[in-house]
């Protein structure tokens, strides 16, 4: 009887590790919003971390979080550190900026789960405004993180969309 239980458990672990090995080792979450506002206003909001607290879904959810900013606004090296009950502890730092087009940052979560990712915001002119894309991509450790990779889009995507919708509302309501 114990041999059958042990064999069954061993097989379950083997199957688990095989499934994890087959799952992707990277993820990408992306959401898009069309915003009808001048490109300079959009870029000002996405390139300066100090502006994020007024539209980011996470900043809105944890109003008691502490935020600190360092570096020159909207330049490579500007960083945003936060700590809160809901948002945990983390940091973003600009790594590349292409004015009026693209903002790239390194996103580091320390708590509740250590994780490093790349954050990218892009702007693209369309006939009816600017398409703003919010992207997060990164690698997934083996084996457990790969399981989370399956639901990463469902976990983070709605927050991206909420933030972009907040940004749209903020910018389109300006006179």
N, C-alpha and C positions, 0 to 999 in steps of 0.2 A: 504493500500500500504506500509506504513512504517513498519507495523508489519511483512509483508512478507520479506522486506529487512533485518530487524533486525533478524528474524528467520533464514534467509539464511546465514547471517554473523555469527550468533551463531553456526550454524551447521558446517560452514567451519572451525571455530576455534576448535570445538570439534573434527572434523575429523583430523585436523592438529595435535592436541595434542595426539590423539590416534595413528596416524601413527608414531609420534616421540617416543611414548612409546614402540612401537613394534620394532623400529630400534635398531641395536646393540649399546651398551654403550661403546664398545671398538673398536679400530682399529689397524691394523698392515699393514705396507707397507714394502715390501721387494724386493730387486733387487740383482742379482748375476752376477758376472763376473769371467771368468777363466783367471788367470794371470800366465804367465810363467816367474817366477822370484824366486829367493831364498826366503824362508820363512822369513829370518831375514830382508830382504829389505822391504818386504810387511809389516811386523809387525812394523818396524821402522816408516813407513809412517802413519799407522792407529793408532798407540799408542801415537804418539807425535803430539799434536794439532798444533804446530808450522809448521809442514809439510803440514797440511790440506790446507793452503792457496794456495799451488801450484797445487792442484788437485780438491778441492771441487767446485762443480758447483756454489754454492752461492758465494764463495770467488772470483771466476772468474768473476761473473756478476757484482760485486760491488767493483771494484778496489779502490774506494775512501773511502771505509769503514775503520774505525779505529779498530784495533785489539790489544788486550793486553792479555798476557799470564802470569799465575802465577803458582807457584808450580814447583816441579821437573818434567822434561820431562818424559813422559811415565810411570808415577806412579799414583796410586790412589790419588786423590786430585788435580792433575794438572787441570787447568781450562783455558778456552778461552772465553774472553768477546769480543763482537763486537757491532758496532753501524754504521749504514749506511742508506742511502736513500732507497736503494733497499732491503737490507737484514734486515732492522729494527734493533731492539736492543735485544740482547740475550746473553746466556751464556751456555757453556757446561762444565761439570766437570766429570772427570773419577771417577766411583764408584767401578769398579772391573776390574782387568786385569788378564788374564791367558796367560802368554808369549807364543807367536807364535800360539795362538789359538783364543783368544776372548778379545774384548775390550767393556766394558759397560760404558755408561755415562748417566748423567742426563742432559737433554736438556730443557732449560727454555727460552721461548720467552716472552719478556716484551712488545714489540711493533712490529708490529702494532696491534697484537692480543695476549693477555696473554694466555699462554699455557705451560704445562709441559708434557714432553714425555721421554721415555727411548730410547736411541740410542744403538744399538748393532752392532758390526762388528765381523764377525767370519771368520776364515781361515780353510779350510779343504783340505788336500792333496788328489789329484786325480792322475791317471796315466799320465795325460797331463798337470799338473801344480797345482795351488792352486785355489780352488773355494772360492772367497771372497764374503760374504753376507753382505749387508748393510740393517739394519732393524730399523724401528722406530715404537714404539707401545705406546699406551696411552689410556686414558679414554675420553669419550665424555660427556659433560654436557647435561642436558635436558632443553629445547627441541631443541634449534637451532643448537647446535654443532652436534647433531646426524644427522641432514640433511647434514652437511659437511662431516660426516663420509662416506656417500655414494660415494663422489668424492675424498676422501683423497688420494687414490691410484693414481688417475689420476693427482692430484695436485702435489704430492711429488715424485712419482715413477720415472718420467722422469728425475728429478734432481738427484736422486740417481744413475740412470743408467749413466747419463752424468759424474758424479763424478767418478764412478767406471771405466768408459771408459778412462777418463783422467788419473786415477791412473795406469791403464793397460799400456797406451801409455807411460807414464813417466817411469815406471819400465822396460818395455820390450825394450825400446830404449837405456837403459844404457848398456855400453860395458861389 
